[in-house]
Amino acid sequence: MTGFARVDGAAGGWTWTVEARSVNGRSLETRFRGPSGFDGLERAVRDAAQARFQRGQLNVTLQARRSGADAGVRINTDQIERYLEVCRPYVDAGRATLPAMGGILSLPGVIESSAEAEDPEALAASEAEMAAAIGDVLDRLKAARLEEGAALAPVLAGLIDRIEAQVAAAEIEARAQPAILKERFARRIGELVERGADLNERIVQEAAVMAGRADVREELDRLTSHVQAARVMLFTDGAVGRRLDFLTQEFMREANTLCSKAATTVLTGVGLELKASIDQLREQVQNVE
């Protein structure tokens, strides 16, 4: 979900540059920084982002300035007079002194930027042009993210293929588990006989525990099903990042159970390799919208 795009524009005596950056995120989060006086642009950025993206942290920056003779600021003398009028009773009563010019200029509304001093209709027209530029830069950002996604697809497919091969290897190794556990069970019964234990109840308990540990068929079936689901999602149009993210969690859950039930070091090793591949898949899935 990473990407970058930039658009330059000019209209109505204004020039501007819009930049959009995107990084990975579990949900869509949009941040905007722009010039004062164009309050509607923040909503325009949010709406445009929601129409194009499902996940990712987006940072949109718009730098704008007046071009030519219209650039600069204006001092609102009427506002200065209003401030002085409010202060005059306190000065006349000797309770305060006249404020310095520097202090007056720092008061709200005294110094106006070009956007604040501009005709409202002209300002709205410039804001509409900037909003269109924001839409353009987000379209380019989406194209950049799609290009990255196209390059990522074979990487994800390769990881899914590796997971499938490791599940197949686990299935082969798991076939030896019943015989190994049977031998362990027989040895355990011999130990209990030597101790003079009551075998009627203990045999049932030991058999139940070992039978449960020997059966990894359910975990392997679920892993195979997850592999098939991942392949379907990988070639599905639209946003699938959240579903893939959840699926990798289910992958890891089954792999953990497989490792806990493993009766041989070989099966444990396959399970650990499987977990490593799933973890790599989960990291790459964070790049998928």
Backbone bond lengths (Angstrom), bond angles and torsions (degrees), N, CA, C in turn:
res aa  C-N    CA-C-N  psi(-1)  N-CA   C-N-CA  omega(-1)  CA-C   N-CA-C  phi
1 M - - - 1.464 - - 1.518 112.11 -
2 T 1.310 117.26 14.06 1.455 119.91 177.87 1.520 109.90 -85.27
3 G 1.334 115.72 151.51 1.456 119.64 179.35 1.516 110.74 178.05
4 F 1.328 115.76 165.52 1.457 121.62 178.77 1.520 108.80 -147.65
5 A 1.331 115.34 143.12 1.466 120.29 176.10 1.525 108.82 -150.80
6 R 1.330 115.05 153.38 1.470 121.22 -178.59 1.523 109.18 -144.04
7 V 1.331 114.80 141.42 1.463 121.73 177.87 1.521 108.38 -137.94
8 D 1.327 116.72 132.28 1.471 122.61 173.21 1.524 109.16 -105.50
9 G 1.330 116.02 146.74 1.459 118.79 -179.94 1.517 111.91 -155.03
10 A 1.326 115.76 167.69 1.460 122.12 178.44 1.520 108.53 -155.34
11 A 1.337 115.74 139.63 1.468 121.74 176.86 1.515 108.56 -173.06
12 G 1.342 116.21 147.31 1.455 121.29 174.35 1.509 114.66 58.17
13 G 1.326 117.68 33.39 1.462 119.89 -179.92 1.514 114.13 82.10
14 W 1.332 117.12 5.49 1.464 121.67 179.40 1.527 109.53 -114.30
15 T 1.330 115.67 146.11 1.466 121.43 168.26 1.517 107.12 -122.40
16 W 1.339 116.18 148.05 1.462 118.70 -177.28 1.526 111.39 -152.15
17 T 1.307 112.78 162.85 1.463 122.28 174.39 1.521 107.64 -134.12
18 V 1.329 115.69 129.13 1.465 120.97 177.77 1.524 108.30 -115.18
19 E 1.316 116.61 129.08 1.466 122.26 175.97 1.518 109.34 -123.73
20 A 1.317 115.98 139.58 1.469 121.98 178.69 1.520 108.65 -129.45
21 R 1.309 116.00 129.74 1.462 122.87 177.13 1.510 109.36 -123.99
22 S 1.320 115.77 146.28 1.462 121.14 -178.83 1.520 109.60 -134.82
23 V 1.339 115.34 135.56 1.465 121.65 172.81 1.527 107.94 -130.60
24 N 1.324 116.29 171.31 1.457 120.93 -175.59 1.523 111.69 -64.64
25 G 1.323 115.64 148.54 1.458 122.34 176.17 1.514 109.99 -164.87
26 R 1.336 116.74 147.26 1.465 120.60 -178.41 1.516 111.64 -68.99
27 S 1.342 116.50 -30.01 1.463 121.26 177.42 1.526 107.97 -134.49
28 L 1.314 116.73 -179.93 1.460 120.81 -178.10 1.527 109.75 -87.23
29 E 1.315 115.60 123.48 1.466 122.06 177.86 1.523 108.35 -132.09
30 T 1.333 116.14 122.63 1.466 121.01 -174.54 1.521 110.19 -117.81
31 R 1.320 115.15 132.30 1.466 121.49 176.17 1.521 108.64 -125.15
32 F 1.349 115.23 139.00 1.461 119.91 -177.18 1.519 109.74 -132.01
33 R 1.318 115.35 138.80 1.462 121.90 173.65 1.514 107.65 -131.96
34 G 1.334 115.53 122.56 1.453 119.80 -176.65 1.508 111.90 -146.97
35 P 1.336 117.41 -179.33 1.466 121.53 -177.47 1.519 111.58 -74.48
36 S 1.320 115.62 154.84 1.462 120.24 176.15 1.528 109.79 -70.39
37 G 1.305 114.57 151.72 1.462 119.91 179.17 1.507 113.94 95.45
38 F 1.338 117.02 -10.40 1.466 120.64 179.59 1.539 108.61 -117.74
39 D 1.320 114.45 65.50 1.465 120.52 -172.02 1.526 113.19 -66.48
40 G 1.326 117.66 -26.26 1.460 119.65 -176.93 1.519 114.04 -76.24
41 L 1.328 117.71 -10.24 1.457 119.85 -175.71 1.525 112.77 -71.47
42 E 1.313 117.05 -31.54 1.472 118.88 180.00 1.521 110.72 -62.36
43 R 1.312 117.06 -43.12 1.467 120.37 177.12 1.535 110.59 -66.69
44 A 1.330 116.11 -37.81 1.468 119.46 178.47 1.523 110.88 -61.27
45 V 1.320 116.80 -40.33 1.469 120.87 178.05 1.524 110.03 -64.48
46 R 1.318 117.51 -46.44 1.467 121.15 -178.27 1.526 111.74 -62.11
47 D 1.336 116.76 -44.80 1.464 120.32 -179.17 1.527 111.13 -66.95
48 A 1.338 115.83 -42.26 1.470 119.64 -179.67 1.521 110.89 -65.10
49 A 1.326 117.30 -37.97 1.466 120.57 179.49 1.526 110.94 -67.55
50 Q 1.327 116.95 -43.72 1.461 120.30 -179.80 1.525 112.08 -64.69
51 A 1.330 117.08 -27.80 1.463 120.42 178.92 1.524 112.52 -76.67
52 R 1.333 117.16 -15.79 1.463 120.20 -173.82 1.526 114.66 -116.51
53 F 1.334 117.33 -25.26 1.457 119.85 -171.59 1.525 111.58 -130.09
54 Q 1.325 115.22 156.58 1.459 122.22 176.74 1.527 112.32 -112.69
55 R 1.327 115.58 -33.20 1.466 119.59 -177.62 1.527 109.66 -138.76
56 G 1.326 115.37 161.70 1.454 121.06 175.88 1.521 112.44 117.12
57 Q 1.325 114.98 155.28 1.460 121.80 174.71 1.523 107.98 -99.45
58 L 1.322 116.03 114.73 1.465 121.65 -176.73 1.527 109.66 -105.12
59 N 1.316 115.71 133.42 1.458 122.09 173.69 1.526 108.13 -120.74
60 V 1.324 115.60 116.32 1.467 121.79 -179.24 1.525 108.16 -114.75
61 T 1.320 115.48 126.10 1.468 121.37 -179.51 1.521 109.35 -123.00
62 L 1.333 115.75 129.54 1.455 121.19 177.46 1.528 108.60 -121.27
63 Q 1.319 116.72 119.54 1.461 122.99 175.79 1.517 107.78 -109.15
64 A 1.329 115.88 121.47 1.471 120.45 -176.89 1.524 109.94 -131.83
65 R 1.318 115.37 148.31 1.464 119.90 176.87 1.520 109.48 -150.95
66 R 1.313 114.11 154.10 1.457 120.98 176.01 1.518 109.45 -71.05
67 S 1.307 116.84 139.89 1.457 120.46 179.25 1.527 110.00 -104.14
68 G 1.323 115.94 149.91 1.461 121.35 173.06 1.517 113.24 68.28
69 A 1.347 115.26 -145.04 1.462 120.93 -173.49 1.513 112.56 -70.98
70 D 1.341 117.49 -17.30 1.461 119.74 -177.44 1.518 112.44 -81.44
71 A 1.347 117.30 -7.90 1.453 119.62 -177.28 1.518 109.90 -71.54
72 G 1.318 115.83 157.23 1.453 120.57 176.33 1.508 113.02 117.69
73 V 1.364 116.02 -161.56 1.463 121.85 -175.98 1.523 108.78 -129.61
74 R 1.318 114.96 169.74 1.464 120.93 178.55 1.509 108.51 -133.79
75 I 1.349 116.13 138.73 1.467 121.34 177.56 1.522 108.27 -92.49
76 N 1.300 115.84 125.02 1.460 122.51 -178.81 1.528 108.21 -86.38
77 T 1.331 115.74 94.25 1.472 119.65 -177.42 1.524 111.99 -67.24
78 D 1.314 117.56 -32.43 1.466 120.01 177.81 1.528 110.64 -61.46
79 Q 1.319 116.59 -39.07 1.455 120.11 179.46 1.528 110.60 -67.58
80 I 1.353 117.05 -36.71 1.464 120.18 176.97 1.523 110.67 -61.81
81 E 1.342 116.21 -43.55 1.470 119.97 179.97 1.535 110.78 -62.61
82 R 1.297 116.88 -37.88 1.475 119.22 179.13 1.529 110.88 -64.67
83 Y 1.349 116.57 -41.94 1.462 119.48 177.71 1.525 111.27 -62.58
84 L 1.355 117.23 -42.94 1.464 121.07 179.93 1.518 111.51 -64.79
85 E 1.318 116.60 -37.01 1.462 120.63 179.12 1.519 110.96 -63.77
86 V 1.314 116.79 -38.96 1.473 120.75 178.20 1.528 110.13 -66.97
87 C 1.344 117.56 -36.15 1.467 121.39 -176.77 1.535 113.24 -77.80
88 R 1.357 117.15 -25.45 1.457 121.05 -169.87 1.537 113.82 -56.13
89 P 1.333 121.62 -43.84 1.471 119.67 179.82 1.529 112.55 -60.38
90 Y 1.297 118.45 -35.38 1.466 121.33 -179.94 1.518 111.01 -72.55
91 V 1.374 116.26 -35.69 1.467 119.71 177.40 1.523 110.16 -68.11
92 D 1.345 116.73 -44.40 1.463 120.93 -179.38 1.521 110.99 -63.09
93 A 1.288 118.71 -33.13 1.467 122.09 -179.54 1.519 111.65 -82.64
94 G 1.316 118.19 -0.75 1.454 121.64 179.55 1.515 114.05 75.42
95 R 1.307 116.96 13.90 1.465 120.59 -178.00 1.527 112.11 -91.16
96 A 1.345 117.75 -9.03 1.460 121.41 -179.56 1.514 108.84 -158.24
97 T 1.316 116.40 163.01 1.456 122.38 176.19 1.524 109.13 -108.52
98 L 1.327 114.51 160.60 1.458 118.24 178.56 1.534 109.49 -61.95
99 P 1.321 116.78 135.96 1.471 119.03 -178.98 1.517 111.28 -69.20
100 A 1.316 115.41 150.57 1.457 120.83 176.90 1.524 109.46 -72.94
101 M 1.345 115.11 158.17 1.459 119.30 -177.29 1.522 111.69 -61.79
102 G 1.332 115.68 -36.94 1.457 118.22 179.07 1.513 112.08 -61.84
103 G 1.327 115.52 -38.60 1.459 118.95 178.01 1.511 112.12 -68.14
104 I 1.338 116.97 -38.37 1.464 120.70 179.09 1.523 110.85 -64.13
105 L 1.340 116.33 -42.72 1.459 119.66 -177.70 1.530 112.52 -66.01
106 S 1.325 116.62 -21.81 1.473 118.99 -179.88 1.518 112.83 -85.76
107 L 1.325 117.74 -5.35 1.460 120.34 -179.08 1.529 110.34 -74.19
108 P 1.333 117.00 149.46 1.477 120.68 -178.71 1.518 111.95 -58.67
109 G 1.316 115.84 135.96 1.450 121.95 174.10 1.499 115.35 85.56
110 V 1.350 119.05 -4.15 1.455 121.03 -178.45 1.529 110.43 -79.16
111 I 1.324 115.97 -47.71 1.461 120.40 177.49 1.519 107.81 -102.77
112 E 1.315 115.57 122.06 1.450 121.14 -178.48 1.523 109.30 -110.44
113 S 1.320 115.20 137.50 1.457 119.06 173.65 1.521 109.14 -74.97
114 S 1.305 115.80 171.19 1.463 120.01 -179.53 1.514 110.83 -60.16
115 A 1.361 115.82 -36.49 1.461 118.87 -178.74 1.515 111.03 -65.75
116 E 1.347 116.16 -39.22 1.458 119.45 -179.19 1.515 112.24 -70.42
117 A 1.338 115.79 -32.00 1.463 119.11 -177.33 1.519 112.56 -86.62
118 E 1.305 117.05 -9.86 1.461 120.65 -174.49 1.529 111.60 -75.44
119 D 1.307 115.07 156.52 1.455 121.53 175.93 1.526 109.52 -59.30
120 P 1.334 118.52 133.25 1.470 120.57 -175.62 1.521 113.82 -56.17
121 E 1.334 117.13 -38.91 1.462 119.34 -179.35 1.531 111.30 -67.94
122 A 1.348 115.91 -41.27 1.460 119.57 177.99 1.525 110.78 -65.91
123 L 1.342 115.77 -37.89 1.455 120.28 178.14 1.526 111.12 -64.39
124 A 1.332 116.68 -41.30 1.470 121.07 179.17 1.524 110.88 -64.49
125 A 1.350 116.01 -38.49 1.459 119.19 178.65 1.530 111.09 -65.10
126 S 1.346 116.39 -41.40 1.465 120.08 177.93 1.524 110.71 -65.12
127 E 1.326 116.28 -39.26 1.468 120.25 179.24 1.525 111.03 -64.27
128 A 1.336 116.88 -37.34 1.465 120.06 178.37 1.528 110.82 -65.22
129 E 1.329 116.79 -38.76 1.463 120.19 177.71 1.530 110.86 -65.23
130 M 1.329 115.94 -40.15 1.462 119.68 178.29 1.529 110.81 -66.83
131 A 1.335 116.86 -38.03 1.465 119.88 177.55 1.526 110.91 -62.99
132 A 1.335 116.20 -38.01 1.462 119.40 176.79 1.526 110.78 -64.94
133 A 1.328 116.93 -37.48 1.461 120.53 177.45 1.525 111.01 -65.72
134 I 1.330 115.90 -35.35 1.466 119.70 176.77 1.522 110.19 -64.07
135 G 1.330 116.51 -43.19 1.464 119.59 176.34 1.517 111.70 -60.60
136 D 1.334 116.28 -39.17 1.469 120.78 179.48 1.522 111.02 -64.65
137 V 1.346 116.94 -44.43 1.454 119.48 -177.49 1.528 111.12 -68.37
138 L 1.326 117.20 -32.45 1.469 119.62 177.70 1.532 110.76 -72.78
139 D 1.337 117.19 -32.80 1.471 119.62 173.44 1.527 110.44 -62.40
140 R 1.317 116.13 -41.74 1.467 119.71 178.84 1.529 110.99 -67.83
141 L 1.320 115.75 -37.48 1.463 119.00 176.63 1.523 110.87 -63.41
142 K 1.322 116.71 -40.98 1.463 120.16 177.79 1.522 110.59 -62.30
143 A 1.339 117.00 -41.64 1.459 120.14 178.40 1.526 110.93 -62.21
144 A 1.332 116.65 -39.09 1.463 120.30 178.43 1.523 111.11 -65.39
145 R 1.326 116.02 -39.65 1.461 119.43 179.07 1.529 111.16 -68.75
146 L 1.333 116.83 -37.04 1.468 119.60 176.86 1.522 111.16 -64.85
147 E 1.322 115.96 -38.08 1.461 119.63 177.69 1.522 110.57 -63.93
148 E 1.325 116.20 -41.68 1.462 119.77 177.49 1.524 110.37 -64.61
149 G 1.338 116.28 -39.99 1.462 119.78 179.50 1.515 112.34 -63.46
150 A 1.345 116.91 -38.48 1.465 120.44 177.89 1.521 111.11 -62.38
151 A 1.335 116.87 -37.11 1.462 120.58 178.22 1.529 111.06 -73.13
152 L 1.336 116.78 -26.84 1.462 120.78 -177.89 1.530 112.58 -81.23
153 A 1.320 117.35 -24.46 1.465 121.00 -175.28 1.530 113.20 -54.48
154 P 1.353 119.79 -49.24 1.466 118.36 179.06 1.521 113.48 -64.05
155 V 1.330 117.19 -28.78 1.476 120.16 176.86 1.517 110.20 -65.34
156 L 1.331 116.35 -46.39 1.465 120.63 178.43 1.523 110.93 -63.78
157 A 1.334 116.15 -42.84 1.466 119.84 179.44 1.525 110.96 -61.31
158 G 1.338 117.04 -39.18 1.453 120.35 178.22 1.514 112.67 -64.77
159 L 1.331 116.79 -39.16 1.467 120.42 178.20 1.526 110.92 -67.09
160 I 1.325 116.98 -39.06 1.464 119.85 178.50 1.530 110.08 -66.18
161 D 1.329 116.89 -39.68 1.472 120.12 176.41 1.536 110.59 -61.00
162 R 1.332 116.35 -41.17 1.462 119.48 -179.95 1.532 110.73 -65.06
163 I 1.324 116.45 -41.98 1.465 120.07 178.24 1.528 110.33 -61.88
164 E 1.326 116.70 -42.19 1.455 120.04 178.68 1.535 111.09 -60.76
165 A 1.327 117.23 -42.61 1.462 120.90 179.25 1.524 111.10 -64.77
166 Q 1.326 116.31 -37.15 1.464 119.40 179.64 1.531 111.41 -71.24
167 V 1.305 117.50 -34.35 1.470 120.58 175.14 1.530 109.58 -65.01
168 A 1.340 116.46 -41.93 1.471 120.08 177.61 1.526 110.85 -61.55
169 A 1.343 117.04 -40.64 1.465 120.31 177.56 1.518 110.92 -64.75
170 A 1.329 116.80 -37.74 1.468 120.09 178.11 1.523 110.81 -65.46
171 E 1.326 117.19 -37.44 1.462 120.49 178.38 1.537 110.99 -61.86
172 I 1.327 116.67 -42.43 1.464 120.48 179.37 1.521 110.63 -64.68
173 E 1.320 116.63 -45.58 1.465 120.15 -178.14 1.527 111.48 -68.48
174 A 1.341 116.78 -31.85 1.466 119.90 -177.84 1.524 112.34 -67.73
175 R 1.319 117.75 -19.66 1.469 120.08 179.88 1.525 111.59 -63.62
176 A 1.310 117.51 -25.68 1.466 120.60 -179.20 1.523 112.32 -82.89
177 Q 1.325 118.11 -9.98 1.465 120.34 -175.27 1.527 113.83 -62.52
178 P 1.342 120.63 -44.99 1.476 118.82 -177.84 1.525 113.05 -58.10
179 A 1.352 117.27 -42.80 1.459 119.39 -179.30 1.522 111.23 -66.11
180 I 1.319 116.49 -40.97 1.461 119.68 179.86 1.519 110.94 -64.73
181 L 1.308 116.33 -42.96 1.460 119.83 -179.32 1.524 111.25 -71.08
182 K 1.337 117.03 -31.42 1.455 119.92 175.99 1.525 110.64 -62.67
183 E 1.331 115.65 -42.08 1.455 120.12 178.62 1.522 110.64 -64.84
184 R 1.327 116.65 -40.72 1.463 120.34 178.00 1.535 110.91 -65.35
185 F 1.326 114.40 -38.25 1.463 118.94 179.84 1.534 110.47 -64.48
186 A 1.315 116.16 -43.56 1.466 119.60 179.05 1.520 110.90 -62.65
187 R 1.337 115.96 -40.32 1.454 119.00 178.44 1.526 110.86 -65.48
188 R 1.312 116.25 -37.77 1.475 120.26 179.38 1.519 110.85 -66.93
189 I 1.322 117.39 -38.71 1.464 120.19 178.75 1.529 109.67 -64.57
190 G 1.326 115.61 -40.20 1.462 118.52 177.63 1.509 111.91 -60.36
191 E 1.325 117.32 -39.71 1.456 120.93 178.47 1.536 111.15 -64.77
192 L 1.315 115.44 -39.17 1.467 118.97 179.86 1.525 111.51 -68.11
193 V 1.340 116.30 -37.31 1.456 119.83 178.51 1.529 110.15 -63.07
194 E 1.305 116.05 -42.39 1.453 120.22 179.81 1.524 111.54 -61.89
195 R 1.342 117.17 -31.97 1.465 120.97 -179.45 1.528 112.28 -84.72
196 G 1.334 115.73 -7.00 1.463 118.97 -179.05 1.514 113.26 74.51
197 A 1.321 117.45 28.99 1.470 120.70 -178.42 1.521 110.70 -74.70
198 D 1.362 115.34 157.86 1.464 120.99 175.75 1.524 107.67 -76.53
199 L 1.340 116.52 105.69 1.453 120.53 -172.53 1.514 113.93 -77.36
200 N 1.309 118.25 -21.49 1.469 119.89 -175.76 1.526 111.48 -56.66
201 E 1.304 116.19 -50.03 1.473 120.07 -178.92 1.518 111.32 -83.32
202 R 1.325 117.42 -38.77 1.452 120.76 -176.67 1.517 112.21 -67.05
203 I 1.323 117.42 -35.57 1.467 119.77 178.97 1.520 110.76 -61.56
204 V 1.326 115.31 -44.59 1.470 119.59 -179.92 1.528 110.65 -61.95
205 Q 1.328 116.89 -43.04 1.454 120.57 -178.95 1.532 111.48 -65.18
206 E 1.334 116.03 -47.21 1.453 119.86 -179.48 1.523 111.73 -63.88
207 A 1.327 115.97 -40.73 1.462 120.05 -179.99 1.524 111.03 -63.87
208 A 1.325 116.30 -41.43 1.465 120.09 -179.45 1.523 111.17 -64.27
209 V 1.346 116.19 -42.90 1.461 119.85 -178.95 1.521 110.73 -64.22
210 M 1.323 117.25 -47.78 1.455 120.37 -177.19 1.524 112.58 -69.54
211 A 1.323 116.61 -34.91 1.466 119.16 176.98 1.518 110.74 -63.70
212 G 1.333 115.33 -39.40 1.456 118.68 177.98 1.514 112.49 -65.09
213 R 1.330 116.55 -38.75 1.460 120.23 179.48 1.525 112.08 -71.97
214 A 1.323 115.84 -28.18 1.461 118.46 -177.99 1.515 112.79 -74.74
215 D 1.328 117.38 -24.11 1.461 120.63 -172.65 1.529 110.56 -91.60
216 V 1.338 116.55 105.09 1.464 121.45 174.99 1.522 110.21 -114.17
217 R 1.323 116.90 13.59 1.459 121.47 -177.68 1.526 111.24 -60.61
218 E 1.313 116.62 -40.56 1.461 119.93 -177.63 1.524 110.24 -64.12
219 E 1.320 118.01 -42.90 1.466 121.37 179.87 1.531 111.05 -65.05
220 L 1.312 116.79 -42.14 1.471 120.51 179.91 1.529 111.29 -66.30
221 D 1.333 116.56 -39.20 1.466 119.80 177.87 1.525 110.87 -63.39
222 R 1.312 115.58 -41.47 1.469 118.81 -179.74 1.529 111.10 -68.16
223 L 1.312 117.30 -39.26 1.463 120.00 177.21 1.525 110.92 -62.47
224 T 1.330 116.60 -41.32 1.474 120.27 177.62 1.523 110.45 -63.23
225 S 1.326 116.09 -40.98 1.466 120.14 178.26 1.524 111.32 -64.87
226 H 1.331 116.71 -38.45 1.466 120.07 178.89 1.525 111.16 -65.83
227 V 1.335 116.77 -37.58 1.466 120.16 177.60 1.526 110.17 -60.47
228 Q 1.328 116.68 -45.19 1.466 120.30 179.67 1.520 111.16 -63.48
229 A 1.348 116.52 -41.83 1.468 120.25 179.57 1.526 111.12 -64.49
230 A 1.333 116.82 -38.93 1.466 120.48 -179.95 1.526 110.58 -63.86
231 R 1.322 117.10 -39.91 1.468 119.97 179.68 1.533 110.69 -64.88
232 V 1.312 116.36 -40.36 1.465 119.94 178.97 1.524 109.91 -62.79
233 M 1.335 117.02 -46.36 1.463 120.71 -179.29 1.519 111.28 -63.41
234 L 1.324 116.46 -36.38 1.456 120.68 -175.51 1.524 111.92 -61.58
235 F 1.316 116.73 -30.73 1.465 120.68 -177.87 1.528 111.74 -112.15
236 T 1.332 115.82 24.92 1.458 121.61 176.52 1.517 109.66 -98.18
237 D 1.315 117.25 134.11 1.460 121.09 176.61 1.526 109.75 -70.01
238 G 1.320 115.73 149.29 1.456 119.94 178.20 1.519 111.22 99.24
239 A 1.330 114.77 179.90 1.462 121.38 -176.96 1.526 110.26 -78.54
240 V 1.333 115.93 122.12 1.469 121.06 179.95 1.529 111.47 -127.93
241 G 1.329 117.60 5.37 1.454 120.69 -175.20 1.510 113.55 -58.34
242 R 1.322 117.47 -45.64 1.468 119.93 -178.20 1.518 111.14 -65.55
243 R 1.331 116.97 -39.91 1.473 119.50 179.13 1.522 111.23 -66.95
244 L 1.329 116.83 -40.23 1.455 119.69 176.41 1.528 111.21 -65.03
245 D 1.318 115.95 -37.82 1.459 120.49 178.26 1.535 110.16 -61.08
246 F 1.317 116.63 -45.13 1.468 120.85 178.23 1.528 110.45 -64.96
247 L 1.337 116.30 -39.34 1.462 119.55 -178.21 1.527 111.31 -64.57
248 T 1.320 117.66 -36.76 1.468 119.19 177.88 1.527 111.07 -64.81
249 Q 1.318 117.31 -31.68 1.465 119.84 175.13 1.527 110.74 -65.40
250 E 1.334 116.80 -39.55 1.458 120.62 177.75 1.533 110.73 -68.56
251 F 1.326 116.82 -38.19 1.468 120.82 173.19 1.535 110.01 -53.48
252 M 1.329 115.63 -51.47 1.460 120.39 -175.53 1.516 111.81 -65.90
253 R 1.324 117.54 -34.84 1.460 120.46 178.46 1.536 110.92 -60.99
254 E 1.323 116.14 -45.60 1.469 119.94 -179.39 1.525 111.01 -69.46
255 A 1.330 117.29 -37.55 1.463 120.25 178.78 1.523 111.20 -64.83
256 N 1.324 117.15 -38.76 1.471 120.42 177.10 1.523 111.30 -62.80
257 T 1.334 116.58 -43.06 1.461 120.16 178.81 1.522 111.03 -65.45
258 L 1.331 116.17 -39.29 1.464 120.30 177.98 1.523 110.41 -59.66
259 C 1.301 117.50 -44.86 1.469 121.03 179.66 1.528 111.30 -64.56
260 S 1.330 116.48 -38.67 1.471 118.78 -179.02 1.518 111.92 -68.78
261 K 1.335 118.12 -25.69 1.465 122.16 -179.87 1.529 113.25 -93.19
262 A 1.330 116.83 -8.99 1.460 120.14 -175.60 1.527 110.40 -61.68
263 A 1.329 115.51 131.55 1.461 121.44 -179.99 1.517 112.06 -102.68
264 T 1.343 117.53 -5.01 1.463 121.02 179.64 1.516 109.17 -128.45
265 T 1.322 114.98 154.39 1.460 119.25 178.23 1.529 111.24 -67.35
266 V 1.343 115.94 -30.29 1.461 119.02 179.06 1.529 110.32 -65.73
267 L 1.332 116.89 -46.72 1.465 120.05 179.24 1.524 110.32 -64.93
268 T 1.316 117.36 -37.29 1.462 120.36 176.05 1.526 110.47 -61.88
269 G 1.342 116.22 -41.37 1.464 119.71 178.49 1.515 112.35 -63.71
270 V 1.342 116.01 -41.74 1.464 119.67 177.37 1.525 109.93 -62.35
271 G 1.338 115.95 -41.60 1.459 119.71 179.39 1.517 112.63 -62.78
272 L 1.336 116.93 -39.01 1.462 120.29 178.84 1.523 111.40 -68.11
273 E 1.334 116.75 -39.75 1.468 119.56 175.31 1.526 110.89 -63.47
274 L 1.318 115.20 -38.54 1.464 120.26 177.95 1.526 110.49 -62.18
275 K 1.318 117.16 -43.07 1.464 120.75 178.87 1.528 111.14 -63.64
276 A 1.329 116.59 -38.16 1.471 119.73 178.63 1.527 110.76 -64.08
277 S 1.339 116.75 -41.25 1.471 120.17 179.04 1.526 110.93 -66.45
278 I 1.336 116.32 -40.34 1.469 119.94 178.79 1.519 110.35 -63.82
279 D 1.325 116.40 -38.88 1.459 119.90 179.03 1.526 110.79 -64.54
280 Q 1.325 117.67 -39.41 1.464 120.32 175.83 1.525 111.08 -64.64
281 L 1.324 116.16 -39.41 1.470 119.74 177.62 1.519 110.41 -62.99
282 R 1.327 116.41 -41.74 1.468 120.27 -178.97 1.525 110.60 -63.57
283 E 1.322 117.98 -38.97 1.461 120.12 178.10 1.526 111.37 -64.12
284 Q 1.336 116.50 -42.60 1.466 119.83 -179.78 1.529 112.19 -69.40
285 V 1.318 116.68 -32.51 1.465 120.73 180.00 1.518 111.58 -63.22
286 Q 1.338 117.51 -24.83 1.463 119.84 177.46 1.523 111.57 -62.76
287 N 1.339 117.13 -18.98 1.465 121.27 178.21 1.517 113.31 -86.71
288 V 1.334 116.71 -2.06 1.467 121.36 -174.42 1.519 109.56 -99.68
289 E 1.318 115.40 130.79 1.466 118.88 176.43 1.525 110.73 -81.53
